[in-house]
Amino acid sequence: MRQDGPVTEPAPPHPLVAEASRRAALVWVAAAGRPAAALWCLPLADGLYVVTGPGEQDAPGLAGAATAEVTARGDHGGRIATWTAAVDRIAPDGPRWAEAAAALAAKRLNGGGPAADLVARWAADGVAVLCLAPTPAPPAGGADLPAGAQAAPPRDTPATRPARRPFRLHRVRRPPRG
């Protein structure tokens, strides 16, 4: 993982990655050998920005990863492209923090207060603001994507409960025929 250093001009991303990133509001991100997680994101000039940590979206292993696999899906739910991205953690005292954190806080739904308070909480609580910058490697897209559904069974969660039969106050009787 690269720490917030001097900004250098990266190689332009593949056109498919650039277009998918520009339109992205939610991407699937897999890092550190863990299953992909759906993350809301903000496209800025140098990549997709995400926020993860205490009180924010959960992306296990992403903040400490050097690279991640990013998958963008279209309006129809199908996969458009999958590419490798370099993970860059933006430090609260770094030169890019003010712009990136303010833009993310403005887009954050249900932030619980003004954007400036949210940015201050992120800095104080150690919330990770990450830039997912596409690498020069060509993306998997179109005919390169797997033909199968790639569906997986739902993960175990403590948020489930057994379904009960619906409550019925009385039995509905039908009038006899005849």
Salt bridges, closest charged atoms under 4 A:
ASP4 OD1 - ARG96 NE 3.13
GLU19 OE2 - ARG22 NH2 2.69
GLU19 OE2 - ARG23 NE 2.45
ASP46 OD2 - ARG96 NH1 2.75
GLU56 OE1 - ARG108 NE 2.67
GLU56 OE2 - ARG121 NH2 2.44
ASP88 OD2 - ARG2 NH2 2.55
ASP88 OD2 - ARG96 NH2 2.16
ASP125 OD2 - ARG121 NH1 3.66
